[in-house]
Amino acid sequence: MKESLKRTGRDKALRGILSLLPKISDTNLIRLTKLGEFLTNDPEVLNGIAKVRSLLEKPDHPAKALFRRVLEYLPPERRIRLFETLFNGAWFEGGKKRDRWEQELGFRPPFIMILSPTLRCNLRCKGCYTLGYGRKPELPIEVVDRLLDECEELGIYFVTILGGEPLIYPYLFTMIERHPSIFFQVYSNGTLMTKEYAQRFAELGNVAVVLSIEGGERETDEWRGKGVYRKIMKAFEYLWDARVIIGTSATVTRNNVNTVSSLQFIDKMISLGSFAQMYFLYIPVNGRADFSLMVTPRQRDHLRRQVIRIRDTRPIFVLDFWNDGLYVDGCIAGARRYFHVNAKGDVEPCVYTHIATHNIKRHSLKEALNSPLFRYIRSCQPHNPNHLRPCMIIDNPHVMRNVIEKIGPRFTHPGAEEIYTVYKDEMDKYAERWARLADRIWIEEYQDKGIHPDIKAEAAN
């Protein structure tokens, strides 16, 4: 009887949400969050909904403008498609499946899978984290189909597609079409985008396209090649005209950090149609380490502060995958919240940890996610009580060395081992320099407010 009432309440809430999506108003945005609370019992999701509502209730907070931007941009039928896949599928229905599997498997399946179905690419960008793999590996569509079926079974309905360049993968649209319940986030260099591709993404409806851009024309072309920036501008145009959800992504280096974190850059991205900006620090994991590209501690903190400023003043969703560790209690790799399957089929703990023990061609996804490698990484999380130092590669490199020593995984490409062997001392020194600044920030801005664990003893040592 109790479950029946819950189902009735959820069905009523769903009908209410679908009826409100075509009717954009500030009041209805808040009503949508209240109805969303009937769709889940997950405390984390409920807390997230409450935080979103608190922002929407503030008269001038840019979150309200962001939601309105999205809803006004999309035709009514695509608003419904976005809700069905990204929100109801990935968050609510997917969350229920992950709850059930957690009871059976002893661990909760992650929210996101990162998939690189091909490493073929038309560019050879400076510092790309995939350089060590080569450009030949590619997954057969049969393997990708089975993998995505297993994702749906486990409640993983959010899949990010990387490469290589996804638009080169011959089965990109096929796999998206065959899995209409999954929301796909496709990262592209933008140079191969056409009106026809953009229209196809729009018709599918369960896709966002994230364009990689490293600043203005000078910074982008220096990183990606002459003429790339102008081709990206055309990609924005094609996607905008087709009303495809657009995001932008920047690889942050010592040379472009001030540019890509500036309000001028963000305003430009918003004007071009971006609804989300993602920041990825350059990490020397490709077998060709260049420490001169890594941001300095002060630059990393500058990015952190600028992201806070952007969130407070601009209608765009922002993710800073290292500085945002404090919002997710540190590292999310090893299928705590996400993992990576590369174009060879190797199941890696994250996009930047190029080690594996399982391959999706020979193992089920359940086996890979519950492998000794992934279990051990999860047992070590968080790697540091200071969540501004979340990463087991650049912030706590001793953790990755311990993982490698204890589990003995294989490196997934030649040269992947160099930062744990040849450049061990350089990695430790980099981590130490960031630790001195990050620990002071943690104590002054977070810990002394009673929000986070005590690191004073560690910071004093």
Residue, then its C-alpha position, 0 to 999 in steps of 0.5 A: m500500500k505504501e509503495s503504491l502511494k509512492r508510485t502514485g505520488r511520483d506519477k503525479a509529480l511527473r505529470g506536473i513537471l511535464s505540464l510545466l516545462p512548456k510554461i517558463s516563469d520564475t514561479n514555475l522554476i521553483r515549482l519544478t524543484k518541489l515536484g522533483e523532490f517526489l521523484t527521489n529518496d536519495p538524500e544527496v539528490l534531495n540536498g542538491i534540489a534544495k540548493v538549486r531552489s535556494l538559488l532560484e529564490k534569490p532575486d538576482h542569482p544567475a542560476k535563474a537566468l541559466f535555467r531560463r536560458v536553457l528552457e527558452y533556447l530549446p523547443p518545448e518537445r526538446r525540453i521534455r526530452l532533456f528532462e526525460t534523459l538527463f534528469n528523470g533518467a540519469w538522476f531519478e530512475g537511474g538512482k533507484k537502480r543504483d540503490r538496488w545494485e548497491q545492496e546486491l553488489g556491496f558498492r554503488p554503481p557510479f553516476i557517469m561513464i566516460l567512453s572513448p570509442t575511438l582514438r582516431c583524430n584529425l588534430r594532434c593537440k599540444g599536450c593531449y592526454t591521449l598522445g601515448y595511446g596512438r591513434k589506431p585503437e577503436l571499439p567495435i559497435e558490438v562491444v559499445d552496444r553491450l557496454l551501454d546495455e550494461c550501463e543501463e542495467l546498472g543505472i548509469y544513464f549519463v555517458t560522456i564521449l571522448g576520443g580521439e575525435p568522436l565525430i570520426y567514430p563511424y557509429l557515433f550516431t548509431m550508438i546514441e540512437r540505439h540507447p535513447s534512455i541515456f544522456f550523452q555528452v559528446y566532447s568535440n574539437g568542433t572542426l568536423m561539425t556540419k549543419e547536418y551533424a548538428q541537425r542529427f544531434a538535435e533530432l536525437g535530443n539526448v545529447a549535449v555537445v561540448l566544444s574544446i576551446e583554449g581561449g581566444e584565437r591565439e591560445t586555441d590555435e597555438w594548442r590545436g593548430k592554425g585555423v582551428y579557432r575559426k572552425i570552432m566558431k562555425a561549429f557554434e553557429y551550426l549547433w546554435d541554429a539547430r538548438v543543440i545544448i552546447g558546452t565548452s571545455a578548456t585545457v588549463t595550462r600555465n600559459n592560458v589560465n588567466t585567459v580562460s578564467s576571465l569574465q571576458f572569456i566566459d561572456k564570449m562563451i555565453s554569447l556563442g551559446s555555451f551553457a556549461q564551462m568545464y576546466f581540466l588542468y593539464i596533467p603530464v600523463n601522456g608519456r611526454a611530460d611537460f612540467s612547464l605547462m602545469v599551472t603554478p599553485r597561485q594560478r590554480d588558486h586564481l582559477r578557483r577564485q575565478v570560478i566562484r566569481i563566475r558562479d556568482t555573476r554569470p548564467i553558466f554552469v561551471l565545473d573545475f574538476w580539481n578545485d571542485g573536490l571540496y563539493v564531492d569529498g575529494c577524488i571520484a575515480g575508481a567508479r566512486r562516481y565515474f570511470h573511463v573505458n578507453a578505445k582499447g577496451d581497458v577500464e581505467p579508474c579515470v581519464y588520467t590514470h592510465i592503468a587497468t586490470h580489466n578489459i571490457k572485451r573480456h570482462s563484464l562491467k560489473e566485474a571491472l567496477n568491482s575489481p581489486l584495483f577499483r575496490y582498493i582505490r575506493s578504499c583509499q578515498p578521500h586521499n587527503p582530508n583537504h579536498l582542495r588536494p583531491c587527486m591521486i596523480i598530482d596532489n597525492p602522488h604517493v597514493m598512485r604509487n601505492v596503488i600500482e605497487k599493491i595491485g600491479p595493474r598494467f599501464t595502458h600505453p607506453g610511457a604511462e609509467e614515467i610520472y611514477t618512475v622517472y619523474k617521481d621526484e618532480m611530481d612530489k615537489y609539485a604536490e608539496r608546492w600546492a599543499r603549502l598553499a592549499d592547506r592554508i586556504w583550507i584552514e582559512e576559508y573552510q575548516d575554521k568555519g567548521i565545515h570540513p575535517d581537521i588538517k592542522a596537524e598535517a599542515a604543521n608537519 
